[in-house]
């Protein structure tokens, strides 16, 4: 599909999404149930899977690719680690993502937090924001390996990130060991990302509170793999601590920092009823985060460690601003996207086309 047609598909996608949200909310209101955006996502995923392949197959313009150590991303756009459904991630890859990071994998299956746990919100004057407290639901590492076996996503030839989590360092190690054993036998470009900043699970932040735990885990991983590996940090992390983590990560070869994750907010602080999210708050994502993303990138770029900049990215102009901020230091950079892809997956070919025009 010609990337010039992306705006047309984008219009149709956004109009259909708005209509679906309205219909689902009206039904939930009639049934006196709390509004739940996750129901909209479930309907949307079913519809995406029913689309013909030509509706989401777009070429990546030549010349916009980036190298990240020995990994080559044909586009600097990657999927942040938030989606569990590999078939949907595969669709987004075919739209033009240069790579994708799989949603954090835990040792055992998890149901996550009680619904509702995902809402659309207008925050700080921005309209396309999401707040979530999913609680990392998933099928566990063994279930994820089975899903990989049934998916064609690994055959795309683009780097795939394995985000790992756990309720203890031992569980992080177990998840890493199982995924590493699986992917190293495959003809696939891969990397690992340690999730140390999930804002709505207590175990997700233990390593930022005790950096020695992260250092011990990275040492364990590096002794077993030469793959690129990194850690994901919240925008709520203080600047001084981010720099300290950068210096620590640099002691291991072929490492990067993901800057950053969602930022924790209470529902009442962003204009939602307290029960709009079952646990009273969650991770806010979307355009309000970009200022902090750029700020963190500018802070860490002089250290020379590679960066995956994540948060509020929804245009070619924002990608170029991030690239400009690291250029003088020669810092390697990719960008991670989440909310923008949920709101309009056709932003992917649109941004790629915009980057090609800048060339």
C-alpha positions as CSV (number, residue, x, y, z in Angstrom):
1,X,0.0,0.0,0.0
2,X,1.3,3.5,-0.9
3,X,2.1,5.4,2.3
4,X,0.4,8.5,0.7
5,X,-2.9,6.8,1.4
6,X,-2.2,6.6,5.2
7,X,-4.2,9.8,5.9
8,X,-7.3,8.3,4.3
9,X,-7.1,5.1,6.3
10,X,-6.3,7.1,9.4
11,X,-9.5,9.1,9.0
12,X,-11.6,6.0,8.6
13,X,-9.9,4.3,11.6
14,X,-10.4,7.2,14.0
15,X,-14.0,7.7,12.9
16,X,-14.7,4.0,13.4
17,X,-13.0,4.0,16.8
18,X,-15.0,7.0,18.0
19,X,-18.2,5.4,16.9
20,X,-17.4,2.1,18.7
21,X,-16.5,3.9,21.9
22,X,-19.8,5.8,21.9
23,X,-21.8,2.7,21.3
24,X,-20.0,0.6,24.0
25,X,-20.3,3.4,26.5
26,X,-24.0,3.9,25.8
27,X,-24.6,0.2,26.3
28,X,-22.6,0.2,29.6
29,X,-24.6,3.2,30.8
30,X,-27.9,1.5,30.0
31,X,-26.8,-1.6,31.9
32,X,-25.6,0.6,34.8
33,X,-22.1,-0.8,34.5
34,X,-18.9,1.3,34.9
35,X,-17.5,2.5,31.6
36,X,-14.7,0.2,30.5
37,X,-12.5,1.1,27.5
38,X,-11.0,-2.5,27.6
39,X,-14.3,-3.7,26.0
40,X,-13.7,-1.3,23.1
41,X,-10.2,-2.7,22.7
42,X,-11.5,-6.2,22.6
43,X,-14.0,-5.3,19.8
44,X,-11.3,-3.4,18.0
45,X,-8.8,-6.3,18.1
46,X,-11.5,-8.6,16.6
47,X,-12.1,-6.2,13.8
48,X,-8.4,-5.7,13.0
49,X,-7.9,-9.4,12.7
50,X,-10.7,-9.5,10.1
51,X,-9.2,-6.9,7.9
52,X,-7.6,-8.0,4.6
53,X,-3.8,-7.8,4.7
54,X,-3.6,-5.1,2.0
55,X,-5.3,-2.7,4.5
56,X,-2.4,-2.7,6.8
57,X,0.6,-3.6,4.6
58,X,2.7,-0.5,4.0
59,X,6.4,-0.3,2.9
60,X,9.0,1.4,5.1
61,X,10.6,4.3,3.2
62,X,14.3,3.7,2.5
63,X,16.8,5.8,4.4
64,X,15.0,6.2,7.7
65,X,16.4,3.1,9.4
66,X,18.8,3.2,12.4
67,X,21.4,0.9,13.9
68,X,21.2,0.0,17.6
69,X,24.4,-1.8,18.3
70,X,24.3,-4.7,15.8
71,X,20.5,-4.5,15.6
72,X,19.1,-2.8,12.5
73,X,15.7,-1.2,12.7
74,X,14.4,-0.2,9.2
75,X,12.4,2.5,11.0
76,X,13.2,4.1,14.3
77,X,9.6,3.5,15.4
78,X,9.2,0.5,17.7
79,X,6.3,-0.8,19.7
80,X,6.6,-0.2,23.5
81,X,6.0,-3.2,25.7
82,X,2.3,-3.0,26.3
83,X,0.5,-5.4,24.0
84,X,0.2,-9.2,24.6
85,X,-1.6,-10.3,21.4
86,X,1.1,-11.3,18.9
87,X,-1.3,-11.3,15.9
88,X,-2.2,-7.7,16.6
89,X,1.5,-6.8,17.0
90,X,2.2,-8.5,13.7
91,X,-0.4,-6.2,12.0
92,X,1.3,-3.2,13.5
93,X,4.7,-4.4,12.3
94,X,3.3,-4.7,8.8
95,X,2.1,-1.1,9.0
96,X,5.8,-0.1,9.3
97,X,7.2,-0.5,12.8
98,X,11.0,-1.1,12.7
99,X,10.7,-3.5,15.6
100,X,8.5,-4.3,18.6
101,X,8.9,-5.1,22.3
102,X,6.5,-7.8,23.7
103,X,4.5,-6.9,26.8
104,X,6.2,-7.8,30.0
105,X,6.3,-11.6,30.5
106,X,6.0,-13.0,34.0
107,X,6.9,-16.4,35.4
108,X,3.3,-17.6,36.0
109,X,-0.1,-16.7,34.4
110,X,-1.8,-13.6,35.8
111,X,-5.3,-12.3,35.6
112,X,-4.2,-8.7,36.4
113,X,-6.2,-6.2,38.3
114,X,-10.0,-6.1,38.5
115,X,-11.8,-4.3,35.7
116,X,-12.2,-1.5,34.9
117,X,-8.5,-1.0,34.4
118,X,-8.3,1.0,31.2
119,X,-9.8,4.4,30.4
120,X,-9.6,7.2,27.9
121,X,-9.1,10.6,29.5
122,X,-8.5,14.2,28.7
123,X,-5.6,15.3,30.9
124,X,-3.6,18.5,31.0
125,X,-5.5,19.8,28.0
126,X,-4.6,16.8,25.8
127,X,-7.4,14.6,24.4
128,X,-5.7,11.4,23.3
129,X,-4.6,10.1,26.7
130,X,-5.0,6.7,28.3
131,X,-4.8,5.6,31.9
132,X,-4.3,1.9,32.7
133,X,-3.8,-0.4,35.7
134,X,-3.8,-3.6,33.9
135,X,-1.6,-5.3,36.4
136,X,0.4,-7.3,33.8
137,X,-2.2,-10.0,32.9
138,X,-0.8,-12.8,30.7
139,X,-0.3,-16.5,30.2
140,X,3.1,-16.7,31.8
141,X,6.4,-17.5,30.2
142,X,5.5,-21.0,29.1
143,X,2.2,-19.7,27.6
144,X,4.2,-17.0,25.8
145,X,6.6,-19.5,24.3
146,X,3.6,-21.5,23.0
147,X,2.2,-18.3,21.4
148,X,5.5,-17.6,19.7
149,X,5.4,-21.1,18.2
150,X,2.0,-20.3,16.6
151,X,2.9,-16.8,15.4
152,X,4.5,-15.6,12.2
153,X,5.7,-12.4,13.9
154,X,9.3,-13.6,14.5
155,X,9.7,-14.2,10.8
156,X,9.4,-10.5,9.9
157,X,13.2,-10.1,10.2
158,X,12.9,-7.1,12.5
159,X,14.2,-6.9,16.1
160,X,11.9,-8.2,18.7
161,X,12.3,-7.2,22.3
162,X,11.6,-9.5,25.2
163,X,10.3,-7.5,28.2
164,X,10.8,-9.5,31.4
165,X,9.3,-9.0,34.9
166,X,8.9,-10.8,38.2
167,X,7.9,-10.6,41.8
168,X,11.5,-11.4,42.8
169,X,14.9,-11.4,41.2
170,X,14.6,-15.2,41.0
171,X,11.5,-14.9,38.9
172,X,13.2,-12.3,36.6
173,X,16.0,-14.8,36.1
174,X,13.6,-17.7,35.4
175,X,11.7,-15.7,32.7
176,X,15.0,-14.6,31.1
177,X,16.4,-18.1,31.1
178,X,13.3,-19.6,29.4
179,X,13.0,-16.9,26.8
180,X,16.7,-16.9,26.1
181,X,16.8,-20.6,25.7
182,X,13.9,-20.3,23.2
183,X,15.0,-17.4,21.0
184,X,18.7,-18.2,20.8
185,X,17.7,-21.3,18.7
186,X,15.7,-19.2,16.3
187,X,16.8,-17.2,13.3
188,X,15.5,-14.0,14.8
189,X,16.9,-10.6,15.8
190,X,16.1,-10.1,19.5
191,X,17.0,-8.1,22.6
192,X,15.9,-8.1,26.3
193,X,14.4,-5.3,28.4
194,X,14.0,-5.5,32.2
195,X,10.8,-3.8,33.4
196,X,11.7,-2.1,36.6
197,X,9.1,0.7,36.5
198,X,5.5,-0.8,36.2
199,X,3.5,1.8,38.2
200,X,0.6,-0.4,39.2
201,X,2.3,-3.6,40.4
202,X,4.4,-3.4,43.6
203,X,7.0,-5.8,42.4
204,X,7.5,-3.7,39.2
205,X,9.4,-1.0,41.1
206,X,11.6,-3.0,43.4
207,X,14.7,-2.6,41.4
208,X,14.5,1.1,41.2
209,X,14.3,1.2,45.0
210,X,17.3,-1.2,45.3
211,X,19.6,-0.7,42.3
212,X,21.9,-3.5,43.4
213,X,19.1,-6.0,42.5
214,X,19.1,-4.7,38.9
215,X,22.9,-4.7,38.7
216,X,23.0,-8.4,39.9
217,X,20.3,-9.3,37.4
218,X,22.1,-7.6,34.5
219,X,25.3,-9.4,35.5
220,X,23.5,-12.7,35.5
221,X,22.1,-12.0,32.1
222,X,25.3,-10.8,30.5
223,X,27.1,-13.9,31.7
224,X,24.6,-15.9,29.6
225,X,24.0,-13.8,26.5
226,X,25.7,-11.2,24.3
227,X,22.3,-9.9,23.2
228,X,21.5,-6.2,23.6
229,X,19.8,-5.7,26.9
230,X,18.2,-2.7,28.7
231,X,16.0,-1.5,31.5
232,X,12.8,0.6,31.4
233,X,12.6,3.6,33.7
234,X,9.6,5.7,34.7
235,X,9.4,9.4,34.0
236,X,8.8,9.7,37.7
237,X,12.4,8.6,38.4
238,X,14.4,11.6,39.7
239,X,17.1,12.9,37.3
240,X,20.0,12.2,39.6
241,X,18.9,8.5,39.9
242,X,18.5,8.2,36.1
243,X,22.1,9.4,35.6
244,X,23.3,6.9,38.3
245,X,21.4,4.1,36.5
246,X,23.0,5.1,33.2
247,X,26.5,4.9,34.7
248,X,25.7,1.5,36.2
249,X,24.2,0.1,32.9
250,X,27.3,1.4,31.0
251,X,29.4,-1.1,33.0
252,X,27.8,-3.8,30.9
253,X,28.4,-3.9,27.2
254,X,25.6,-3.4,24.7
255,X,23.1,-1.9,27.1
256,X,20.4,0.8,26.7
257,X,17.9,2.7,28.8
258,X,14.2,3.0,28.0
259,X,13.1,6.5,29.0
260,X,10.4,6.0,30.1
261,X,7.2,4.3,31.0
262,X,3.8,5.6,32.0
263,X,3.5,8.1,34.9
264,X,1.4,7.2,37.9
265,X,-1.7,9.4,38.5
266,X,-4.8,9.0,40.7
267,X,-8.1,9.1,38.9
268,X,-9.3,12.0,40.9
269,X,-6.2,14.0,39.9
270,X,-7.1,13.8,36.2
271,X,-10.8,14.4,36.3
272,X,-12.1,10.8,36.6
273,X,-14.2,9.3,39.3
274,X,-12.2,7.4,41.9
275,X,-13.7,4.1,40.7
276,X,-13.0,4.7,37.0
277,X,-10.0,2.5,37.6
278,X,-10.5,-0.4,40.1
279,X,-7.4,0.5,42.2
280,X,-8.0,4.2,42.1
281,X,-5.3,5.1,39.7
282,X,-2.8,3.9,37.2
283,X,-0.2,4.7,34.5
284,X,-1.0,7.8,32.4
285,X,0.2,7.7,28.8
286,X,-0.1,9.9,25.8
287,X,0.9,13.4,24.6
288,X,1.5,14.9,28.1
289,X,4.5,12.7,28.6
290,X,6.5,13.9,25.6
291,X,8.0,16.9,27.4
292,X,9.4,14.7,30.1
293,X,10.6,12.1,27.5
294,X,12.6,14.8,25.6
295,X,13.9,16.1,28.9
296,X,15.1,12.7,30.0
297,X,16.7,12.0,26.6
298,X,18.6,15.3,26.8
299,X,19.7,14.4,30.3
300,X,21.0,10.9,29.4
301,X,22.4,11.5,25.9
302,X,25.7,12.9,27.1
303,X,26.5,9.7,29.0
304,X,26.7,7.9,25.6
305,X,24.4,5.0,26.5
306,X,21.9,4.0,23.9
307,X,18.3,5.2,24.4
308,X,14.8,4.0,23.6
309,X,12.7,7.1,24.1
310,X,9.1,6.3,25.0
311,X,6.2,8.5,25.9
312,X,3.9,10.8,24.0
313,X,5.4,10.3,20.6
314,X,2.8,10.7,17.9
315,X,4.5,12.7,15.0
316,X,7.5,12.8,12.8
317,X,8.4,16.2,14.3
318,X,8.7,14.7,17.8
319,X,10.9,11.9,16.5
320,X,13.1,14.4,14.8
321,X,13.3,16.5,18.0
322,X,14.5,13.4,19.9
323,X,17.0,12.6,17.2
324,X,18.3,16.1,17.2
325,X,18.8,16.0,21.0
326,X,21.2,13.1,20.8
327,X,23.0,13.8,17.5
328,X,25.9,15.9,18.9
329,X,26.8,13.0,21.3
330,X,26.5,10.2,18.7
331,X,24.0,8.5,21.0
332,X,22.1,5.6,19.4
333,X,18.3,6.1,19.5
334,X,15.1,4.3,18.8
335,X,11.6,5.4,19.9
336,X,8.8,3.5,21.5
337,X,5.1,4.1,20.8
338,X,2.0,2.9,22.6
339,X,-1.0,5.2,23.0
340,X,-0.6,6.8,19.6
341,X,-0.8,3.3,18.0
342,X,-3.9,2.5,20.0
343,X,-5.6,5.7,19.0
344,X,-4.7,5.5,15.4
345,X,-2.5,2.7,14.1
346,X,-2.1,4.5,10.7
347,X,0.1,7.0,12.5
348,X,2.9,4.5,11.8
349,X,3.1,4.9,8.0
350,X,2.2,8.6,8.4
351,X,5.2,9.2,10.7
352,X,7.5,7.1,8.5
353,X,6.5,9.1,5.5
354,X,7.1,12.3,7.5
355,X,10.6,11.1,8.4
356,X,11.4,10.3,4.8
357,X,10.3,13.8,3.8
358,X,12.8,15.3,6.3
359,X,15.6,13.4,4.6
